[in-house]
Structures are given as C-alpha cells and as structure tokens.
C-alpha cells in the first residue's frame, strides 16, 4: 500500500497546472491526505514523502526533496490528529473538510517557514524574507482548497471500495 500511494503521489504531482508565478497546482497533496486517512499516518506520510521525493529528484527540484519528505510527516500528523477526533471513522463530509483544513493550516505554515528560510539563505533580512514568502502563498492556498475539495469528494467512495477489496486484511 505504501508503494501504491507513493506512486499515486508521484503521478498526482506530475499532473500540474502552472501558475504565472512559476509555482503550480497539483494533486499530490490530495493523495498524501488520502493515504494518511486510508492506510494510516506512518504509512500514508511515508508514501507521500517517497512520492514527493521521487518527483523532486526526477524534475529538477533535488534540493527540495528532503524538505517535502519531512513536510509529508508534519502535514500528515496534523491531519491524523484531526482524524483521531472523529475516532478514525468520519461519517460526514464536513468532518473530512475539517481534517483537510487542519492539514491545510499545517501545509501553509510549513510553506511560509520554508519560503522565509530560503529568503534568509539568499541574504534577505527576516521581514523582507517573510513578506516575499507570503507573496508566494496564493499557489499554496489554491493547492490547499483543491486538496480539501478532492479528498472530500473521493474519501468515502475510496474507503468503501478499499473495505470491500481488503475485507479480510487489516488496512
């Protein structure tokens, strides 16, 4: 399951919509969140991290690969903590939306920290680095909303299908 979700994360990240800023919207984050919710925190976050790592290595973002491996675990942890609030059995779409919002907040914070740190490394002072980081956040916010929408639409059908397929095996 880890290999499957890693491959799906890689493919989801390859499906990208470029933005004028040079950033892009992709579906890898939705796969990571689904992985965490469907196969568990450690397995889903590891799968997402591996998928992002492979994507970064193969697409010219090798310096960012370790960061996205770590980010998968941080964002996955935020989602999983919210998931636990619903006793790991959410039954309503609004619950999935709330889990997605928690993951989105973690993603936003991690993205701001990363972009600010990159500005500081490039020689900027903290305040300009932070404001430059904030200027890059529209793509992140769009990715967060698309992730919440996608996961809200497909979580319950996927959980049902996986339950039927793996009914004799622990997920």
N, C-alpha and C positions, 0 to 999 in steps of 0.2 A: 504494500500500500504506500510505503514511503517513496519507492521508486516511481510508482504511478503518479502520485501527487507532485513529485519533483518534476517529472516530465510534463505534466499538465501546467505547472507553474512556469516552466520554461516556454512552453507553447503560448500560454496566456500572455506572457511578457513580450513574445515575438509579435503578437497581434497588437500593434500600436498605432495610435492616431497622433501624428506630430502636431505640436503647437508652435505658434510663431516665436516663442521664447527659446526654442531649441529643446525644451522638455517634451515629453509625450505622455499620452494617456494609454494605459494598458490594462489587461485583465489578470495579470499575475497576482495582484493583491487579493482579488476575489477568490482565486484558487487557494491561496495560503489560508485565508479565513475559513473557507470551506474545509480545508484539510484539518485545521485545528478543531473545528466543530464536529467533523465526521470521524476522524481517526484518532483524535486526542492531541493534547498540547505538544508533547515532546515529538511525536511522530509528524504531526502537521507542520510544526515550526521547522523541524529539521528538513522535511520535504521542501517547504517553501524556500528555506535558506539555500539548499542544494540547487534548486531550480533557478533562483536568482543568481547564485554564484556561477553556474554554468553559462547562463545568459550573459552575465557581465564579462566573463573570460572570453567568450566567443564573439562579443560585439564591441570590443574596444573600451570596455569600462573596467579593466582588470584591477585598477587601483581602488575601485569602489566595491569589489566583490566581498571582501571581509566585512565591510560595514553592513551590507544587506543581509549577510548571514546572521549577524548579531541583531539587526532590526527585526528579522522574522521572529526571533525568540521574544523580543520586547513587545512587539505588537501582538504576537500570539498570546503572550501572558495576559495582556490587558483584555483581550477577547475572552480568554479562557476564564479569567476571574469573573467577568460578567456572565459567562455561560454557567458557572457554578451557582450564581444567584438564582438561576432558574432550574436548579438541581439537575443540570445537564440534559434536561428534557423540555426545551421550549416548545410551546404548543401554538403560539400566536406569532404572526408576522411582526407585530410591534416589538416582541421580545428579541427577535433577530435584528431588527433595526437598532435597538438599544445596544446589543452586543457589537454591532457594526460601528455605532457611534463611539463606544469605548475604544475599539481598535483604531478608529479614525483619529481620535484625540491623541493616542499614543503615536500613531504614524506622523501626525502633524508636528508634535513635539520633537520626535526624533529627526524629522526633516529639517526643522528650524535649527536644532543643535548642529546637525551635520553641515548645513549650508553656512551657518555662522562660523563654525570651526574652519571650514575651507577658506572663508574670507580672512580669518585671523592668520591662517597659514600663509595666505597670499600677501600678508603685510598690512591689512587694514586694521584700524582701531576697532574696539568692540562695538561701539554704537553704529558706525557705518556698516560693519560686517553684519550686524543683526538686521538693520533696515534693508540691506541688499538681500539678505536671506528671506526676509518677509516678502520682498518683491517677486521671489521665485515661487511662492506658495500657491498661486492660483492653480497650477497644474496638479499640485498635491491635493488641493481641496476637490478638484474635479475627479481625481482618482478615488478619493475617499467616498464621494457621493455615488460614483459609478459602482464601487465595490459594495456599498450598502444596498443599492438597488439590485444588483445581480445576485448577491447572496440571499437577499430577502425573497427573490423570485424562485431560486433553484434549491434552497436548502431543504425544504420539506419533501419535494419530489425525490431528491437525491438520497435523503435519509431513508425514505420509504423503499426506494429501489435497492439501496445497499443492505437494508434489513432483510429484504426478500432474497437477495443473492447470497448473503453471508449468514443466513439464519442459523446455521449450526456452528458458526465460528465467531469468536469474540472480535469486535471491531476495535 
